[in-house]
Amino acid sequence: VRKIVSRPMSFKLSYYNEYKSYLRRCMIRHVRKIVSRRNNMDFTTASFPSSLPQLEAHLSSRSYITGSKSTRYDFDVHRRVAASVTDNASLYPAVHRWFRHLSHLSGSVSSTFNTTSAPSPPPTPEEAERKKSLICRNLQEVVGKDRMDEVMKTRDLKVYWGTATTGKPHIAYFVPMTKVADFLKAGCEVTILFADLHGYLDNMKAPWELLQLRAKYYEAIIKSMLKSIGVPLEKLRFVKGTDYQLSKEYTLDVYRLSSLVTDHDARKAGAEVVKQVAHPLLSGLLYPGLQALDEEYLNVDAQFGGVDQRKIFMFAEKYLPALGYKKRVHLMNPMIPGLTGDKMSSSDADSKIDLVDPPNVVKKKIKKAFCEPGNVTDNGLLSFTKYVIFPYLGERQFEIKRKPEHGGDISYKDADSLEEAFKNQIIYPLDLKNAVADYINELLASIIKDFSTPELKKLTSQAYPVAKQQKNAPAAEQGIDIARVEIRVGKIVEVKCHDDADSLYVEQIDVGEDQPRTIVSGLRHFVAQEKLEGALVAVVCNLKPANMRGVRSQGMLLCSSDKDHKVVEVLKVPEGSKPGERITAKGYTDPPDKQLNPKKKIFEKVQVDLTTTEGLEVTYKGLPLETSAGPLTTPTLVGAQIR
């Protein structure tokens, strides 16, 4: 083009006509090639079963029949082979992979190729507002409301919720399931993704050999949960990650994305979700990118998840447009506190109720749950009633049964009135605990019944096998990190001087147990007695009890110290932390040892990586030690030892 700019107009016109002829010849050759390819693949209804070997050869080097993307032709062939592929899955793996992928896509993607059916009429403004109200109900944040409004002017929203198939689901999973019910009521097309590959990439929480079994377990228990709250399964689409995440196109997009994403952005995106360790595996850095690509490959308008997923959602907002894909809407529900007041986690047995826990176990766990009179801020039981029980009850009222001498039975029509009554101490913790336990057992009854069958009992034991230790065989050495140390918030209720030691205090510290613990500390020369009384402190609770000058000490008070041990400061626990709440660093939430073996020097090895920053925060391997109310700090010492 540059060469002909200066030429006469007659020359330019002749060149333009020649260029049009050239394009026409190219198009004709291209169409002939496609027609020839389709003619060679004789997929007629009568002869197709005998063409499975030919289709297997064709699909062994590609993901779709006619190119790099699914087309109407793929879905036509998919319908024709439906009866024969399942019976021949082991003989034709490429066909089976293609068939499973198209089976999951056929509900939504195939409709984009359907030119014969009339489009559904757009909703009226009043109807659209009603649906948006249902979609956004009880959400903590919505990113991209303008995009949602634009879509809903012409059709209903397509939403997906995904879960990595790692630890056993617990009752907090009822929060997203309740929102799935809202989405269906709003007419949304909902996809549930069982992200088996994500579970493996997240520090191998789901071992490769258990990947398929864990996905089957999750599918069975999620479907059972949905049935227990009255959600019709026929309106949902269930997808397994490996059915499309191993395709050629998806893999190429992973490579494209990895050429754009920085190490910093990948770490930041996964900070709240992927297990954080000192030397992370590359797989954990890929996790956020795969979750972002799922939005495109599941062909949805919105992704739904907990607010802990926010950084991954923002990662998707930034990088999907860089690949030429559109931004999606992101819907986030709040994270409800666990039984201990912290986040409910599969890895923390004390914080959760399993979906197959029998009624007596549920009542026992609820009885031990943190539920401070009048405290509505960090109350996991109140949160569960708001986000699960009240939506489940529908028109029914929340009933609390009490003896006449304790005020008699009382009922509440909504979560706000229940919360107000608890705040004003009209109802007490035991009243709330008993009612919540009854409703949880009502929710779990059908799930326990489903999982009492031999098939699902076998699946459970296969997906989550209990390691059997051989007789006289040495126990496998567990990695040493701060997760093994049980550090809890304590409140000093009494301080007195040791009768037989000038340097020791004897403290009575409430760590959330039935009785305060007696702890002896050598702080008498460093901290005044009146400064300790009533203070919130950090206590190591799983050390072996030791006798100190005739007093049995049941733990250790954590302090910062300079190198010469001339200045010692008690660590400051943020206001709002609750006695008994666990203190740890992000990513180190595995259950602690019941009691640390003093011969193994576990705490001493962890202690090496504990220090204080220039901002006076206490850190482990660079990660702040924190409670639900914030990080631990020291008053003045920078770069201090923690002992």
N, C-alpha and C positions, 0 to 999 in steps of 0.2 A: 504493500500500500504506500509505503514511503516513496518508493521509486516512481510511482505514477502520479504523485501529487502535482508535479510541475508539468505534466503532459497536457496536450490539448483535450478539450471536452469530448471530441469524437473518439479519441483513444480510450478515455475513461468509460464511455458508454459501451464500447465494444468489449472492454475488459469485464465490465459488470455483467453483460449478457453471458459471456463465457463462464463467469463465476457461478451464475444461476444454473447453467447447464451442468456444471461440475457437481453442484449440490444435489441436483435431481438424479444424476447417475449414482451418487453415493447412497441416496435414500433407496433407490431401486435395488441396489446390491444388498443393502441391509435387510430390506423386507424379504428378498428372495432367500437370504440366509436363514431368517427366522422361520419362514414357511417350510424350507427344506428340513430344518431341525425338527419341527413339529411333525412333518410327514414321516420322518425316519422313526419317531417315537410313536408307534401306532397304539395309542391308549384308548381303545374303544371299550365300551361296556362289556362286550362279549369276550374280547380276547385279552383283557388286561391281566387277569390272574397269571396267565402264562408269561407275562412281560415283567414280572417282578425281578428276575435276574438282570434284565436290561435296565430297569429303573435303578437297581442297586449299583450297577456300573456307572450310570449317569450321575448319581448323587454321591458317589464316593469321593469326588473331588470338588463338590460345590454344596451349598446349603439349600438351594431352590432349583426348580426345574428349568426356569427360563432366564436365570441371571442371579444377581447379587441381592435382590429383594423379592419378597413374596408377591405374586400376582394373582389375578383371577384364575389363571390356568392352574396354579398350584392347588387352589381350593376345589376346582372342578375334579382334578385327579384325586385329591384327598377324599372326596365323597365316594368316588368309584372304588377305591381300594380299602375302604373302612372295614369291610367284612373279612378280608384276607390277610392284612398286614399283621394283626395281633397274633394270629395262629403261626406266623412265620417270622416272628421277631428275632429269634436267635440266628436264623439263616440269612437275614437281610438287615444287618445293624444300621447301615446308612439310611435305608428306607424307614426303619423304625424310628430313628432319630428325627428325620424329616417329618414323619407322621405325627409324632408326639408334639413337636413344635407347632405344626399347623393346627393340631387339636386344641391347643391352648389359645392360639391366635384367632381361631375361626369365629369365636363369639363377637369379636370387635373389629379386628383388622379386615376380615373378609367383607364386612359391610362397606368398607371404603371403596371396594371394587364393584359393589352392587349398583348397577345403573338402572335397574328395572323397577325396584320398589320405590314408592313415593316417600319422600322424607316426612317425618312426624312434624305436626304443626308446632311452631314455637310457642312456649308458654306465655300466658298473659303476664303483665307486670305484677299483678297481685299474686299469681301462682309462683312466679320466680322469686318474689320476696319471701313467701312462705317457705319455699324450698331452701333458700339461702339461710333463713333463720334456723331451720333444722340442721343444716350442714355445720353451721358455726356454733351451735349450742354447746356450752361447757368446754369450748376450746380456749386455750390460753393465748394463742396467737395465730393469725392468718397472714401469710405473706403472698401478695399477688391478688388482692381482692378485685382489682380492676380487670385482671385476666379472667377471673371467675365470672364476673359480671358479663364480660364480652361473650364468653362461651354460652352462658345460660340465656342469652337473648335468642338463640336459635335452637338449642338442644340441652339435654341434661348432662351433668358433669360425669366424667369417667375418673374414678379414684382408685388408687391402689394402696394397700397396707402390706408391709412385708415384715417377716420375723426370721432372724437367723436361727437355725435349728441346732441350738447348743444345749443348755441345761433344761431341766423339766420346767414347763410353764407353771406359773403360780396364779393366785387369785387376782393379782394386779392386771393380768391379761384380760380380765373382764372390762377394764376401762376402754381399751380400743374396740373390743367386741360390741360394747354398748354403742359406741359411735358408728360402727358398721351398720347397726340397726337403724340409726338416724339417717345414714347415707341412703339406705335402701328406701326408707320412708320418703326421702326427698327425690326418689326416682333415679338416683345415681346408678351407673354401671360400676360394680365394685369387683376388684380383683384382689385376691389374697395370695401373696407370694411366700412360699416356703423356701427361704434363701439358704439352701443347703451348702452351696459353695462359699457363701459368706461365713458360715459357721466354721468351715475349715480354715479360711484365711485369717480369722480372728484368733491368732496365736494357737491355732489347731484345737480350739475348744471342742470341735466335733471331729474326732479322728477319721481319716479317710475311709477306713474299713467299716465305720459305723454311719457314714454319711446317708446312705439310702434308708437305713433303719430309723435314724433320727427323723428324717423327713416324713416317713410313714407315721411315726408316733405323733409328730406335731400335727399332721393332717387329721389323724383320728381324734386327738384331744381338742383341737380347735373346732372341729365340726361338732363334737359333743358339747362344748361350751356354747356354741351358737344355738344349738337346739334347746339348751337349758334356759335361754333367755328369749326363746320364741322367734328366732331369725330363720326364715325359710332358705334352705341351702340351695334350692334350685335357681335362685336369683343371683347366686355368686359364681365367680370364676376362680378356680383354684389352679395355681401354676407352681411348678417346681423349678428353681433357678437353673439347674443343670440341663433342663430341657431346651433352653435357648442360649445360655451363657457360654456354651462350648461351641457355638456356631462360628463359622468363618468370619462373618460380618461383625459379630459382637467382639470377637478376639481382635480383629483389626482396629476396631474403635478403642479398645483398651490400649493398644499400642499407640494410636494417635493421641489419646488423652495423656498417656505417660510422657509423651514428648512435649506437653504443654505445662503439666503440673509440677510445681516445685516441691522439694522435700518439706519445706516449711508449711506449705498449704495442705499437703497430705496429712502431716502430723496434726496440724491444728484442727482439720476437719474431723479426724477420728478421735480427738482427745476425750470426748465424753462417752464414746461407744466402744472403741477398740481398746483392748487391755493394754495399758501403758507399762512398759518395762524399760530398763536402762538401755538395752541394746535391742531395739525392735526388729522383727523380721520384715523383710520386704513385703510379704503377703499382707501384713497389717496396713501398709501404706497404700496398697491397691484397693483396699476395702471401700473407702469413700467414692472412688471413681466408678467402681462397679455399681454401687447403689445409685449414683447419678445416672448412669447409662440405662439402668432398669426403667427409668421414667420414659425414655424414648422407645425401648424395645417392647414394653408392655402397652405402648400406644395409649397413654393416659393423659388427662388434663391436670391431675393433681396427685400429690403423694401425701399420705397421712402418717403421722408418727408422733412419738413423745417429744416434749420440748428438749430432751437430751439429744435429739437428732438435729437440732437447729444448725449446728456448724456444717453438717453434711448437706443440709438443704441449701445453705448459702453457697457452699462449694458447687452444687449443681447449678445454681442461678448464675454463677460466674463462668463455669467452664462448658456447659452444654451449648450456649450460643457460639463459643469458639470453635465447636465442631460442626456448626451449621444447624443445630437443633434448637427448638424453641424453649423458652423458660416455662416451667410449670408452676401451678399454684401449690403452696405448701401449708398444710393444716396441722397444727400442733396441739395435742392435749397435755394438760399438766401431769407431772409425775407425782403420784400419791405417796405420802410417807409410808414406810414399813411399820411393822409392829414395834420396832425400837425407836421410831421417830425419824430414822434416816430413810434413804431410798430403798424400796423393796427390791431385793436382788436374789436371783437363783443361787448365787454362790454364798449367801449369808442365811444359814438355816434359821437363825433367830428372828429374821426380819420378815419371814414369809409364811404363807399357808399354802401347802401343795393342793392341787385340784382333786387329789384322791385321798386326802386326809380324812379319816373317819370322824364322826361328830364329837367323840370325846376328846380327840386330839385337837380339833378346832377350838373347842371350849377352853382347853388347857392353855393353848397358845394365846387366845384372846384375853384370857384372865391375866396373863403376864405382860400384855401389851402396854406400852406407855400411853397413859391417858390422864393427864394432870387436870384436876378440877378447874373448870373455867377457861382452860387453854384451848382455843380453837384454831391457833395458827399452825402448830405442828402436830395435829391430831390425825393420825392415819385412819382411825375408825370413822371420824366425821367425814373425811375426804372420801372414803369408800362408800359411805351412805349417799353422798351427793352425786358421785359420778357413776355409781353402779346400782345401788339398791333402789333409790327413788325412780330412775328410769325403768328399772325392772318391774317395780310395783305398778306403774301406770296410774290408774285411777284409785288404786288402793292406798290407804294411809299407812305410815310407819308406826307400828304399835309397840309400846313398851309395857310389858306386864310386870306389875309390882303388887306387893301385899298391901292390904288396906292401911296398915299402920305406917307404911312408907309412902303413902300418897295415892295408892290405887293405880289402875291402868290409865295410860295416857297415850294419845296418838297425835301425829303431826302430818300435815298434808304436803309439806315441801321441805327441802333441805335448809332453807334460810330460817324458818321458824324453829327447826330442831337445833340449829347452831345457836340461835339466840337464847333458847332455853338452857342449853348447856353452858353458854357463856355466863348467864345469870344464875347458874347453879340451881335451876329448877329441877333439872335431872342431874344425876351424879354418875361418875365413871362406871360403877357397877351396873347401873340401869342401862347405860349405853352398851356396855360390853355384852350383857346377856342378850339384848335385842339383836345386835349385830351378829353374834354367834348363831342365833336361830335362823336369821335370814341367809347367812353364808351356807349353813348346812342345808337349807332349802334349795339354794342354787347348785350345790355340789351333789345332791342326791342322785340326779339322773346321770351325772358323769361317773360317779362311783359305780352305779349299776352297769353302765356301758363297759367300764374297765374291769368288771368282775368276770367277764367271759374268758374262756381259756385262750382264745385267739389274741385278745388284747393283753392279757397277762403275759403271754409268751413274747409278744412284741415289746412290751415294757422291759422285760428281763434281757432281751437281746439288744435293745437300743441303749440301755443303761446298765450294762453288766456290772456286778459287784465283784471286784478283784478278789480272788481266793488266794490266800497266802499259804504256801506249802509248809508242812510241819517242819519245824527247826530251821526253816529258811530265813535268812536275815531280811528285815524289812527294807524296802527300797528307800534310799536316801532322798529326802524331800529337799527341794531348793530352799535356801535360807534368804528370806526377805522380811520386810516389816509386816506382811500379812500374817505371819506366824506369831507375832507379838500382840497380845490383847491389851491395847491402850484404850482406857475409857475415861469419860468425863466424871470427875468426882467433886463433891461439895463438902468442904471441911465443916463438920458440925461441932467439933470440940478439939481443943489443943491444950496439952498440959506438958510440963517438963518431966523428963524421965527421972525417976527417983534415984537411980544409981549411975547416971551418966550426965556430965555437965554439957555435952555437945548435942544431946538428942532430945527431940520432941516426940511425944506419943499423940498421934492424931486419930480421931474417929471420923472416917470419910464415907459419905453416902455415894455409892457407885451404882445405884439403881437396883440393889438387892433388898431382901427382906430386912436385913440388919446392916448397919454401917460396918465397914472393915476397920480393923486396928492396924495402923501403919506407923512404923518407926522411921524417922528421918533425921539426918545429921545437919539440921538447918539452924540450930540454936545460936551459933555464932554469926549467922549471915542474915537471918530474917527475924524481925520482931514478931512476937507471938500474936499481937493484935492484928497484924497484917494478914495472918493466915486464917484467922477465924472468919468463917462464912465465905471464904474464897473458892472460886471454881478452879480446879487443878486437873492436870493430866496424870493418870495413875496406871502403872503397868500391873495388870490384874492376874496374869497367869505365871508369875514366878513361883518357885517352890517356897512355901512359908518358912521363915527362918526365925530363930530365937535371938533377940538382940538385948543382951543384958537382962535376961529373965522375962522379956515381953515378946510374945509371938507376933511377928510382923507379917501381914498378909498381902503385901504388895510394895510398890516403890513409887514415890513422888518424883516426877520428871522435872529436872531443873537444867538451866544453862550455866556454864562455868567457863572462866578464862583458863588459859593453859596452866597457870601456876596454882589454880584452885584457890585464889585469894578473893575472888568475887563470884558469888553464886546467886542466881536469880530464879525464882519459881516461874515456870512457864505460864503465860497468861492465856486462859481459855476465853473465847469471845462470849460476851453477854448473849443470853438467849439459848446457849447450849444446855442440854438436859443431863442430869446425873444418870450415868449408865450408858449414854450414847457413845458409840465407838468412834475412836479417832484414828484415821489412817490417811494414806495418800491415794490419789486417784489411780485406779488400776490395780490396787492391792486390797481387794475386798474378799479374798478367799477366807474361809473360816479359820480362826487362829488355833494354835495348839491348845489342848485342854490344860496342859501344864508344860512349861519349857523344861527340857532336860538340862540341869546345870552342867553336866559333863560335856554336853555338845557346845556350850558357850554361844548359844544362838543369839541372845540379846547383845552380847559383847560384839558379835560379828555385824549385827544390824547397826549398832551404835556408831560404828566407823563412818557410816554414810549419813548420819544425822548432824546437822549444823544449823546455823542461823545466817540469814542473808543481810545485805546492806539495808534492806527494808525491814529488818528485825523479824522476818517470818522464819518459822522453824520448818526445815525441809528435810526430805529423805531422797537422796539421789536427784536433787534439784526440784522435786515435786513438793508442794506445801503440805504439811500435816494439817488436817482441817476437820471441823465438825460441820453439821448442817448450817451453823450460824456464821461460819467463816474460818480463816486460818488461825493457827496458834502463833503467838508471838513471844518475844522476850523483851523486857523493859529497855535494856541499853546495849547488850553485848552483841557485837558483830563477829561472825566467824567462830562462834563459841562451840564448845563441846556440849553434848546433851548427855546427862547422866542421872 
